[in-house]
Amino acid sequence: MNFRSLSRFLSRFLSGPVRACRQGARRTSAWAVRRRGVVAHQFLRGASYGAGTTVVGLAAWWFRARYGG
């Protein structure tokens, strides 16, 4: 089997999964565009939770370092 026939075989064999992957990516990006406000809100919510957890963790660490524990 030479390179050209292998290339032809692979392009036919993979055309379905590649097409499905592209369609899935297109659908996902379209979903994100339609719901970008919700996506941005959830991102901000996660960042806030992360920042709050960091502050509480640092406060606990500072308290234990200062007062022993």
CORQUISUL-V645534 format. One record per backbone hydrogen bond with DSSP energy under -0.5 kcal/mol. CO is the residue of the C=O (numbers start at 1). NH is the residue of the N-H. If there is no record, write none. Layout:
((CO/NH) (CO/NH))
This chain:
((2/6) (3/7) (4/8) (5/9) (6/10) (7/11) (8/12) (9/13) (10/14) (11/15) (14/18) (15/19) (16/20) (17/21) (18/22) (19/23) (20/24) (21/25) (22/26) (23/27) (24/28) (25/29) (26/30) (27/31) (28/32) (29/33) (30/34) (31/35) (33/36) (35/39) (36/40) (37/41) (38/42) (39/43) (40/44) (41/45) (42/46) (43/47) (44/48) (45/49) (46/50) (47/51) (48/52) (49/53) (50/54) (51/55) (52/56) (53/57) (54/58) (55/59) (56/60) (57/61) (58/62) (59/63) (60/64) (61/65) (62/66) (63/67) (64/68))
